[in-house]
Amino acid sequence: MPRRAPDPAQVRADLLAVAGWVRDPDGVERPPRPALAAAVRSSLRTLEHQAPGHSVEVRVPPFGAVQCVEGPRHTRGTPPNVVETDAATWLALALGLTTWDAAADRVTASGHRAADIARWLPVVDVHRTCEND
């Protein structure tokens, strides 16, 4: 099992703290780097726990990377299944503000299993979260 599971309330708070900027990057001031880092890292850790395994590596430079999705374990060199994107795109996916298909031009996905992570997105559905507040 990967690292200790993140606290769902903290993940939610981390993601909601940057949601305004993710929705409207031109109209809302960019969050401080620590807030972006916390949102990316906690959402990646959540994905790691929701989709345990080692067959897909998800990278959001410079903030973090995790291995997830059941399947063959990768241990050396460049993994055969890699998803890489910027923080804004990852956070939009993690919050349910965009879909895997809609973000395809901003996500580099290699390997036949890379797109499997779409099954576990969003990490926190901002639409549902806002309705419940």
DSSP file with accessible surface (Angstrom, degrees, kcal/mol):
  #  RESIDUE AA STRUCTURE BP1 BP2  ACC     N-H-->O    O-->H-N    N-H-->O    O-->H-N    TCO  KAPPA ALPHA  PHI   PSI    X-CA   Y-CA   Z-CA
    1    1 A M              0   0  183      0, 0.0    48,-0.1     0, 0.0     3,-0.1   0.000 360.0 360.0 360.0 142.4    0.0    0.0    0.0
    2    2 A P        -     0   0   34      0, 0.0     3,-0.1     0, 0.0    43,-0.0   0.034 360.0 -48.1 -67.4-175.4    1.3    3.5   -0.7
    3    3 A R  S    S-     0   0  135      1,-0.1     0, 0.0     2,-0.0     0, 0.0   0.105  88.4 -57.3 -45.4 169.7    1.9    6.2    1.9
    4    4 A R        -     0   0  210      1,-0.1    -1,-0.1    -3,-0.1    45,-0.1  -0.177  69.0 -97.3 -53.9 141.3   -0.7    6.9    4.5
    5    5 A A        -     0   0   57     -3,-0.1    -1,-0.1     1,-0.1    41,-0.1  -0.321  41.3-112.7 -62.8 138.3   -4.0    7.9    3.0
    6    6 A P        -     0   0   17      0, 0.0    -1,-0.1     0, 0.0     3,-0.0  -0.390  33.3-100.5 -70.6 152.2   -4.6   11.6    2.8
    7    7 A D     >  -     0   0   97      1,-0.2     4,-2.5    -2,-0.1     3,-0.4  -0.611  27.6-143.1 -71.7 119.1   -7.3   13.1    4.9
    8    8 A P  H  > S+     0   0  102      0, 0.0     4,-2.6     0, 0.0     5,-0.2   0.865  99.9  53.1 -55.7 -37.1  -10.4   13.6    2.6
    9    9 A A  H  > S+     0   0   63      2,-0.2     4,-2.3     1,-0.2     5,-0.1   0.899 110.7  47.1 -66.2 -37.5  -11.3   16.9    4.3
   10   10 A Q  H  > S+     0   0   99     -3,-0.4     4,-3.0     2,-0.2    -1,-0.2   0.907 111.3  50.7 -70.3 -40.9   -7.8   18.2    3.8
   11   11 A V  H  X S+     0   0    3     -4,-2.5     4,-2.7     2,-0.2     5,-0.2   0.944 111.6  48.7 -59.7 -46.9   -7.7   17.2    0.2
   12   12 A R  H  X S+     0   0   90     -4,-2.6     4,-2.8    -5,-0.2     5,-0.2   0.933 113.1  47.0 -58.5 -46.5  -11.1   18.9   -0.3
   13   13 A A  H  X S+     0   0   49     -4,-2.3     4,-1.9     1,-0.2    -2,-0.2   0.919 111.6  51.0 -64.1 -42.7   -9.8   22.1    1.3
   14   14 A D  H  X S+     0   0   26     -4,-3.0     4,-0.6     1,-0.2    25,-0.3   0.924 115.0  42.7 -60.1 -45.0   -6.5   22.0   -0.7
   15   15 A L  H >X S+     0   0    0     -4,-2.7     3,-1.1     1,-0.2     4,-0.9   0.911 112.7  50.8 -71.8 -41.3   -8.4   21.7   -3.9
   16   16 A L  H 3X S+     0   0   48     -4,-2.8     4,-0.5    -5,-0.2     3,-0.3   0.825 100.4  66.0 -67.1 -25.9  -11.1   24.2   -3.1
   17   17 A A  H 3< S+     0   0   75     -4,-1.9    -1,-0.2     1,-0.2    -2,-0.2   0.767 114.3  29.7 -65.1 -24.4   -8.4   26.7   -2.2
   18   18 A V  H <X S+     0   0    1     -3,-1.1     4,-2.2    -4,-0.6     3,-0.3   0.431  92.4  98.5-112.5  -2.1   -7.2   26.8   -5.8
   19   19 A A  H  X S+     0   0    4     -4,-0.9     4,-2.6    -3,-0.3     5,-0.2   0.861  78.8  56.5 -59.3 -39.1  -10.5   26.1   -7.6
   20   20 A G  H  X S+     0   0   32     -4,-0.5     4,-2.0     1,-0.2    -1,-0.2   0.930 110.8  44.0 -59.9 -43.7  -11.3   29.7   -8.4
   21   21 A W  H  4 S+     0   0   18     -3,-0.3    -1,-0.2     2,-0.2    -2,-0.2   0.899 111.6  53.3 -68.3 -39.5   -8.0   30.1  -10.2
   22   22 A V  H  < S+     0   0   17     -4,-2.2    -2,-0.2     1,-0.2    -1,-0.2   0.918 112.4  45.5 -62.7 -41.2   -8.4   26.8  -12.0
   23   23 A R  H  < S+     0   0  127     -4,-2.6    -1,-0.2     1,-0.2    -2,-0.2   0.872 133.4  15.4 -65.4 -41.0  -11.8   27.9  -13.3
   24   24 A D    >X  +     0   0   78     -4,-2.0     4,-1.9    -5,-0.2     3,-0.7  -0.596  65.0 169.1-140.0  73.7  -10.6   31.4  -14.3
   25   25 A P  T 34 S+     0   0   65      0, 0.0     5,-0.1     0, 0.0    -1,-0.1   0.768  83.1  47.9 -64.1 -23.2   -6.8   31.6  -14.5
   26   26 A D  T 34 S+     0   0  162      1,-0.1    -5,-0.1     3,-0.1     4,-0.1   0.748 118.1  39.3 -86.0 -23.8   -7.0   35.0  -16.3
   27   27 A G  T <4 S+     0   0   53     -3,-0.7     2,-0.4    -7,-0.1    -1,-0.1   0.601 110.4  58.8-101.9 -14.6   -9.5   36.5  -13.9
   28   28 A V  S  < S-     0   0   59     -4,-1.9    -1,-0.1    -7,-0.2    -4,-0.0  -0.957  90.3-106.3-120.7 136.7   -8.3   35.2  -10.5
   29   29 A E        -     0   0  174     -2,-0.4    -8,-0.1     1,-0.1    -3,-0.1  -0.309  43.3-100.9 -60.0 138.7   -4.8   35.7   -9.1
   30   30 A R        -     0   0  145     -5,-0.1    -1,-0.1     1,-0.1     3,-0.1  -0.373  43.0-114.2 -60.1 131.6   -2.6   32.7   -9.2
   31   31 A P        -     0   0   17      0, 0.0    -1,-0.1     0, 0.0     5,-0.1  -0.250  41.2 -84.8 -63.0 157.7   -2.5   31.0   -5.8
   32   32 A P    >>  -     0   0   92      0, 0.0     4,-2.0     0, 0.0     3,-0.9  -0.272  42.1-108.8 -60.5 150.4    0.8   31.0   -3.9
   33   33 A R  H 3> S+     0   0  154      1,-0.3     4,-3.0     2,-0.2     5,-0.2   0.873 117.8  56.2 -51.6 -42.9    3.1   28.2   -4.8
   34   34 A P  H 3> S+     0   0   98      0, 0.0     4,-2.4     0, 0.0    -1,-0.3   0.881 107.2  49.8 -60.8 -34.8    2.6   26.4   -1.5
   35   35 A A  H <> S+     0   0   31     -3,-0.9     4,-2.2     2,-0.2    -2,-0.2   0.916 112.7  46.4 -69.1 -41.5   -1.2   26.3   -2.1
   36   36 A L  H  X S+     0   0    1     -4,-2.0     4,-2.7     2,-0.2     5,-0.3   0.935 112.8  50.3 -63.8 -44.8   -0.7   24.9   -5.6
   37   37 A A  H  X S+     0   0    7     -4,-3.0     4,-2.9    -5,-0.2     5,-0.3   0.925 110.8  48.8 -60.0 -44.3    1.8   22.3   -4.3
   38   38 A A  H  X S+     0   0   35     -4,-2.4     4,-2.6    -5,-0.2     5,-0.3   0.918 112.6  47.9 -63.1 -42.5   -0.5   21.2   -1.6
   39   39 A A  H  X S+     0   0    0     -4,-2.2     4,-1.9   -25,-0.3    -2,-0.2   0.931 115.7  43.6 -65.6 -44.7   -3.5   20.8   -4.0
   40   40 A V  H  X S+     0   0    0     -4,-2.7     4,-2.7     2,-0.2     5,-0.2   0.960 116.9  45.8 -65.6 -48.8   -1.4   18.9   -6.5
   41   41 A R  H  X S+     0   0  124     -4,-2.9     4,-2.5    -5,-0.3     5,-0.2   0.912 113.9  46.8 -65.6 -42.2    0.3   16.6   -4.0
   42   42 A S  H  X S+     0   0   10     -4,-2.6     4,-2.0    -5,-0.3    -1,-0.2   0.903 114.1  48.1 -69.8 -35.1   -2.8   15.8   -2.0
   43   43 A S  H  X S+     0   0    0     -4,-1.9     4,-2.3    -5,-0.3    -2,-0.2   0.900 111.8  49.9 -71.3 -36.7   -4.8   15.0   -5.1
   44   44 A L  H  X S+     0   0    3     -4,-2.7     4,-2.6     2,-0.2    -2,-0.2   0.922 110.8  49.6 -64.7 -42.3   -2.0   12.9   -6.5
   45   45 A R  H  X S+     0   0   61     -4,-2.5     4,-1.7    -5,-0.2    -2,-0.2   0.879 109.3  52.5 -63.7 -36.1   -1.9   11.0   -3.2
   46   46 A T  H  X S+     0   0   16     -4,-2.0     4,-2.6     2,-0.2     5,-0.2   0.942 109.7  48.1 -63.9 -45.7   -5.6   10.5   -3.3
   47   47 A L  H  X S+     0   0    0     -4,-2.3     4,-2.6     1,-0.2    -2,-0.2   0.930 108.0  56.0 -58.8 -42.8   -5.4    9.0   -6.8
   48   48 A E  H  < S+     0   0   22     -4,-2.6    -1,-0.2     1,-0.2    -2,-0.2   0.859 113.4  40.8 -58.1 -36.3   -2.6    6.8   -5.6
   49   49 A H  H  < S+     0   0   38     -4,-1.7    -1,-0.2    -3,-0.2    -2,-0.2   0.836 115.5  48.6 -83.0 -33.8   -4.9    5.4   -2.9
   50   50 A Q  H  < S+     0   0   87     -4,-2.6    -2,-0.2     1,-0.3    -3,-0.2   0.807 124.2  31.2 -75.2 -30.3   -8.0    5.2   -5.0
   51   51 A A  S  < S-     0   0    1     -4,-2.6    18,-3.4    -5,-0.2    -1,-0.3  -0.583  86.2-169.3-125.8  65.9   -6.2    3.4   -7.8
   52   52 A P        +     0   0   47      0, 0.0     2,-0.3     0, 0.0    18,-0.2  -0.250  38.1  78.2 -62.8 145.7   -3.5    1.4   -6.1
   53   53 A G  S    S-     0   0   19     14,-0.3    17,-0.3    -5,-0.2    16,-0.2  -0.883  70.7-109.9 147.3-172.4   -0.8   -0.2   -8.3
   54   54 A H  S    S+     0   0   67     15,-0.6    20,-1.1    17,-0.4    15,-0.2   0.146  79.9  97.8-140.4  20.3    2.3    0.6  -10.2
   55   55 A S  S    S+     0   0    3     14,-2.3     2,-0.4    13,-0.5    26,-0.3   0.694  83.5  44.7 -91.4 -15.4    1.5    0.3  -13.9
   56   56 A V  E     -A   68   0A   1     12,-2.4    12,-2.8    13,-0.3     2,-0.5  -0.992  66.3-154.6-129.2 132.1    0.9    4.1  -14.6
   57   57 A E  E     -Ab  67  82A  35     24,-2.6    26,-2.9    -2,-0.4     2,-0.5  -0.921   8.3-160.1-104.1 127.8    3.1    7.0  -13.4
   58   58 A V  E     -Ab  66  83A   0      8,-3.0     8,-2.1    -2,-0.5     2,-0.4  -0.945  11.5-170.3-108.9 122.4    1.3   10.3  -13.2
   59   59 A R  E     +Ab  65  84A  68     24,-3.4    26,-1.8    -2,-0.5     6,-0.2  -0.946  20.2 174.6-119.3 133.2    3.6   13.3  -13.2
   60   60 A V  E >>  -A   64   0A   0      4,-3.2     4,-1.6    -2,-0.4     3,-1.5  -0.762  43.2-120.4-131.5  81.5    2.8   17.0  -12.4
   61   61 A P  T 34 S+     0   0   64      0, 0.0    26,-0.4     0, 0.0    -2,-0.0  -0.395  83.0   9.9 -69.4 145.6    6.1   18.8  -12.5
   62   62 A P  T 34 S+     0   0   87      0, 0.0     3,-0.1     0, 0.0    24,-0.0  -0.927 127.3  53.2 -95.4  16.2    7.5   20.3  -10.4
   63   63 A F  T <4 S-     0   0    9     -3,-1.5     2,-0.3     1,-0.2   -22,-0.0   0.786 107.2 -50.6 -89.1 -31.1    5.1   19.3   -7.7
   64   64 A G  E  <  -A   60   0A  29     -4,-1.6    -4,-3.2     2,-0.0     2,-0.3  -0.971  32.5-140.9 173.2 172.0    4.9   15.5   -7.7
   65   65 A A  E     -A   59   0A  50     -2,-0.3     2,-0.3    -6,-0.2    -6,-0.2  -0.974  15.7-174.9-154.3 145.8    4.5   12.1   -9.2
   66   66 A V  E     -A   58   0A   7     -8,-2.1    -8,-3.0    -2,-0.3     2,-0.4  -0.965  21.6-130.7-138.3 157.6    2.8    8.9   -8.2
   67   67 A Q  E     +A   57   0A  45     -2,-0.3   -14,-0.3   -10,-0.2     2,-0.3  -0.910  41.4 150.5-106.5 139.4    2.5    5.4   -9.5
   68   68 A C  E     +A   56   0A   0    -12,-2.8   -12,-2.4    -2,-0.4   -13,-0.5  -0.890  18.3  74.7-153.6 179.5   -1.0    4.0   -9.6
   69   69 A V  S    S-     0   0    2    -18,-3.4   -14,-2.3    -2,-0.3   -15,-0.6   0.734  75.4 -92.0  73.3 123.9   -3.4    1.5  -11.4
   70   70 A E  S    S+     0   0  145    -17,-0.3   -17,-0.1   -18,-0.2    -2,-0.0  -0.249  79.6  80.6 -58.2 147.8   -3.1   -2.2  -11.0
   71   71 A G  S    S-     0   0   42    -16,-0.0   -17,-0.4   -15,-0.0   -15,-0.1  -0.915  82.5  -5.5 146.0-167.6   -1.0   -4.1  -13.4
   72   72 A P  S    S-     0   0  100      0, 0.0     2,-0.3     0, 0.0   -18,-0.0  -0.258  71.3-120.1 -59.0 134.8    2.7   -4.9  -14.1
   73   73 A R        -     0   0  160    -18,-0.1     2,-0.5   -20,-0.1   -18,-0.2  -0.605  20.5-149.7 -78.4 135.2    5.0   -3.2  -11.6
   74   74 A H        +     0   0   32    -20,-1.1     3,-0.1    -2,-0.3   -18,-0.0  -0.899  27.3 159.1-106.2 130.7    7.6   -0.8  -13.1
   75   75 A T        +     0   0  104     -2,-0.5     2,-0.4     1,-0.2    -1,-0.1   0.642  53.0  41.2-125.9 -20.5   10.8   -0.5  -11.3
   76   76 A R  S    S-     0   0  210      2,-0.1    -1,-0.2     0, 0.0     0, 0.0  -0.975  97.3 -11.1-138.1 145.7   13.6    0.8  -13.5
   77   77 A G  S    S-     0   0   69     -2,-0.4    -3,-0.0    -3,-0.1     0, 0.0  -0.187 108.7 -12.4  72.6-161.5   14.1    3.4  -16.3
   78   78 A T  S    S-     0   0  117      1,-0.1    -2,-0.1     2,-0.0    -3,-0.1  -0.605  76.8-119.5 -76.5 125.9   11.3    5.2  -18.0
   79   79 A P        -     0   0    8      0, 0.0     3,-0.1     0, 0.0    -1,-0.1  -0.307  11.7-132.1 -63.7 148.6    7.9    3.7  -17.2
   80   80 A P  S    S+     0   0   81      0, 0.0     2,-0.5     0, 0.0    34,-0.1   0.742  96.9  49.6 -74.5 -20.8    6.0    2.4  -20.2
   81   81 A N  S    S+     0   0   11    -26,-0.3   -24,-2.6    30,-0.1     2,-0.4  -0.932  73.9 162.5-123.5 106.6    2.7    4.1  -19.1
   82   82 A V  E     -bC  57 110A  10     28,-1.7    28,-2.8    -2,-0.5     2,-0.4  -0.982  22.8-168.3-131.3 136.7    3.2    7.8  -18.2
   83   83 A V  E     +bC  58 109A   2    -26,-2.9   -24,-3.4    -2,-0.4     2,-0.4  -0.994  17.4 174.7-118.2 128.0    0.7   10.7  -17.8
   84   84 A E  E     +bC  59 108A  71     24,-2.7    24,-3.0    -2,-0.4     2,-0.3  -1.000   8.4 144.3-137.8 136.6    2.3   14.1  -17.5
   85   85 A T  E     - C   0 107A  10    -26,-1.8    22,-0.1    -2,-0.4     2,-0.1  -0.957  45.9 -87.5-156.6 171.3    0.6   17.5  -17.4
   86   86 A D     >  -     0   0   74     20,-0.5     4,-2.5    -2,-0.3     5,-0.2  -0.356  44.5-103.7 -81.4 168.0    0.9   21.0  -15.9
   87   87 A A  H  > S+     0   0    9    -26,-0.4     4,-2.9     1,-0.2     5,-0.2   0.897 117.5  52.5 -61.4 -44.0   -0.6   21.9  -12.5
   88   88 A A  H  > S+     0   0   31      1,-0.2     4,-2.1     2,-0.2    -1,-0.2   0.923 112.7  44.4 -62.2 -42.7   -3.5   23.8  -13.9
   89   89 A T  H  > S+     0   0    7      2,-0.2     4,-2.3     1,-0.2    -1,-0.2   0.934 113.9  49.8 -67.8 -44.9   -4.6   21.0  -16.1
   90   90 A W  H  X S+     0   0    1     -4,-2.5     4,-3.1     1,-0.2    -2,-0.2   0.938 111.6  48.7 -58.5 -45.8   -4.1   18.3  -13.4
   91   91 A L  H  X S+     0   0    0     -4,-2.9     4,-2.1     1,-0.2     6,-0.3   0.890 108.5  53.4 -65.5 -35.8   -6.2   20.4  -11.0
   92   92 A A  H  X>S+     0   0   12     -4,-2.1     5,-2.4    -5,-0.2     6,-1.2   0.913 113.3  44.2 -63.4 -40.1   -8.9   20.9  -13.5
   93   93 A L  H ><5S+     0   0    4     -4,-2.3     3,-0.9     4,-0.2    -2,-0.2   0.932 113.1  50.6 -67.0 -45.0   -9.1   17.1  -14.0
   94   94 A A  H 3<5S+     0   0    0     -4,-3.1    30,-2.7     1,-0.3    29,-1.0   0.814 114.6  44.3 -64.7 -29.8   -8.9   16.5  -10.2
   95   95 A L  H 3<5S-     0   0    0     -4,-2.1    31,-2.7    -5,-0.2    32,-0.4   0.486 112.0-116.0 -91.9  -6.2  -11.7   18.9   -9.6
   96   96 A G  T <<5S+     0   0   19     -3,-0.9    -3,-0.2    -4,-0.6    -4,-0.1   0.714  78.6 127.0  76.8  20.5  -14.0   17.7  -12.4
   97   97 A L  S   <S+     0   0   45     -5,-2.4     2,-0.3    -6,-0.3    -4,-0.2   0.597  78.6  17.0 -85.5 -11.9  -13.7   21.0  -14.2
   98   98 A T  S    S-     0   0   30     -6,-1.2     2,-0.2    -9,-0.1    -2,-0.2  -0.956  79.7-121.2-147.8 164.7  -12.6   19.3  -17.4
   99   99 A T     >  -     0   0   86     -2,-0.3     4,-1.9     1,-0.1     5,-0.1  -0.666  28.9-109.1-104.7 164.3  -12.7   15.8  -18.7
  100  100 A W  T  4 S+     0   0   43     -2,-0.2     4,-0.4     1,-0.2     3,-0.2   0.927 120.8  48.0 -55.8 -46.9   -9.9   13.5  -19.8
  101  101 A D  T >4 S+     0   0  135      1,-0.2     3,-1.1     2,-0.2     4,-0.2   0.908 110.8  49.9 -64.6 -41.7  -11.0   13.9  -23.4
  102  102 A A  T 34 S+     0   0   56      1,-0.2     3,-0.4     2,-0.1    -1,-0.2   0.800 112.8  47.7 -68.4 -27.0  -11.3   17.7  -23.2
  103  103 A A  T >X S+     0   0    0     -4,-1.9     3,-2.6     1,-0.2     4,-0.5   0.411  77.9 109.8 -93.3   4.4   -7.8   18.0  -21.7
  104  104 A A  G X4 S+     0   0   61     -3,-1.1     3,-0.8    -4,-0.4    -1,-0.2   0.797  74.2  55.1 -53.9 -34.1   -6.2   15.7  -24.3
  105  105 A D  G 34 S+     0   0  137     -3,-0.4    -1,-0.3    -4,-0.2    -2,-0.1   0.618 112.5  43.5 -77.3  -8.8   -4.2   18.5  -25.9
  106  106 A R  G <4 S+     0   0  108     -3,-2.6   -20,-0.5   -17,-0.0     2,-0.4   0.319 104.2  74.7-114.3   4.3   -2.7   19.5  -22.6
  107  107 A V  E <<  -C   85   0A  17     -3,-0.8     2,-0.7    -4,-0.5   -22,-0.2  -0.977  65.2-150.0-121.8 130.9   -1.9   16.0  -21.3
  108  108 A T  E     +C   84   0A 101    -24,-3.0   -24,-2.7    -2,-0.4     2,-0.5  -0.905  24.4 176.1 -96.6 118.4    1.0   13.8  -22.5
  109  109 A A  E     +C   83   0A  51     -2,-0.7     2,-0.4   -26,-0.2   -26,-0.2  -0.984   3.6 178.9-128.3 119.5   -0.1   10.2  -22.1
  110  110 A S  E     +C   82   0A  55    -28,-2.8   -28,-1.7    -2,-0.5     3,-0.1  -0.930  43.7  38.7-121.3 147.0    2.1    7.4  -23.3
  111  111 A G  S >  S-     0   0   44     -2,-0.4     3,-0.9   -30,-0.2     4,-0.4   0.104  87.1 -89.7  95.5 150.9    1.5    3.7  -23.1
  112  112 A H  T 3  S+     0   0  168      1,-0.2    -1,-0.1     2,-0.1     3,-0.1   0.681 123.8  46.9 -71.7 -15.2   -1.7    1.7  -23.6
  113  113 A R  T >  S+     0   0   55    -58,-0.1     3,-1.7     1,-0.1     4,-0.3   0.527  83.6  93.9-102.1  -5.9   -2.7    1.9  -19.9
  114  114 A A  G X  S+     0   0    1     -3,-0.9     3,-1.5     1,-0.3     4,-0.2   0.896  81.5  54.5 -57.4 -43.7   -2.1    5.7  -19.3
  115  115 A A  G >  S+     0   0   49     -4,-0.4     3,-1.8     1,-0.3     4,-0.3   0.627  83.7  89.4 -69.7  -8.0   -5.7    6.7  -20.0
  116  116 A D  G X  S+     0   0   60     -3,-1.7     3,-1.4     1,-0.3     4,-0.3   0.764  72.1  71.7 -60.0 -23.5   -6.9    4.3  -17.3
  117  117 A I  G X  S+     0   0    0     -3,-1.5     3,-2.0    -4,-0.3    -1,-0.3   0.774  77.9  77.2 -66.5 -21.3   -6.5    7.0  -14.7
  118  118 A A  G X  S+     0   0   34     -3,-1.8     3,-1.5     1,-0.3    -1,-0.3   0.820  82.3  68.4 -56.9 -28.1   -9.6    8.8  -16.2
  119  119 A R  G <  S+     0   0  197     -3,-1.4    -1,-0.3    -4,-0.3    -2,-0.2   0.785 101.6  45.5 -60.5 -29.0  -11.7    6.2  -14.4
  120  120 A W  G <  S+     0   0   52     -3,-2.0    -1,-0.3    -4,-0.3    -2,-0.2   0.254  93.9 140.3-102.5  12.0  -10.7    7.7  -11.0
  121  121 A L    <   +     0   0   30     -3,-1.5   -27,-0.1    -4,-0.2     2,-0.1  -0.835  42.2  44.1-107.0 145.5  -11.2   11.3  -12.0
  122  122 A P        -     0   0   48      0, 0.0     3,-0.2     0, 0.0   -28,-0.2   0.548  60.1-166.8 -78.2 160.6  -12.3   13.7  -10.6
  123  123 A V  S    S+     0   0   17    -29,-1.0     2,-0.4     1,-0.4   -28,-0.2   0.903  88.4  12.7 -74.9 -45.6  -10.7   13.3   -7.2
  124  124 A V  S    S-     0   0   20    -30,-2.7     2,-1.0  -113,-0.1    -1,-0.4  -0.981  81.5-139.0-130.9 116.6  -13.1   15.9   -5.7
  125  125 A D     >  -     0   0   46     -2,-0.4     4,-2.8    -3,-0.2   -29,-0.2  -0.694  13.2-164.8 -80.2 104.3  -16.0   16.9   -7.8
  126  126 A V  H  > S+     0   0    0    -31,-2.7     4,-2.6    -2,-1.0     5,-0.2   0.838  85.8  56.9 -62.2 -31.1  -16.2   20.6   -7.4
  127  127 A H  H  > S+     0   0   94    -32,-0.4     4,-1.5     2,-0.2    -1,-0.2   0.952 113.0  39.1 -65.1 -47.5  -19.7   20.7   -8.8
  128  128 A R  H  > S+     0   0  147      2,-0.2     4,-1.6     1,-0.2    -2,-0.2   0.902 115.1  54.4 -68.2 -39.9  -21.1   18.3   -6.2
  129  129 A T  H  X S+     0   0   13     -4,-2.8     4,-0.7     1,-0.2    -2,-0.2   0.927 108.3  48.1 -60.9 -44.9  -19.0   19.8   -3.5
  130  130 A C  H >< S+     0   0   63     -4,-2.6     3,-0.6     1,-0.2    -1,-0.2   0.875 109.4  53.0 -67.2 -35.7  -20.3   23.3   -4.0
  131  131 A E  H 3< S+     0   0  150     -4,-1.5    -1,-0.2     1,-0.2    -2,-0.2   0.843 109.7  49.4 -66.4 -31.5  -23.9   22.0   -4.1
  132  132 A N  H 3<        0   0  118     -4,-1.6    -1,-0.2    -3,-0.2    -2,-0.2   0.557 360.0 360.0 -86.2 -10.8  -23.4   20.3   -0.7
  133  133 A D    <<        0   0  128     -4,-0.7    -3,-0.0    -3,-0.6    -4,-0.0  -0.336 360.0 360.0 -75.5 360.0  -21.9   23.3    1.0
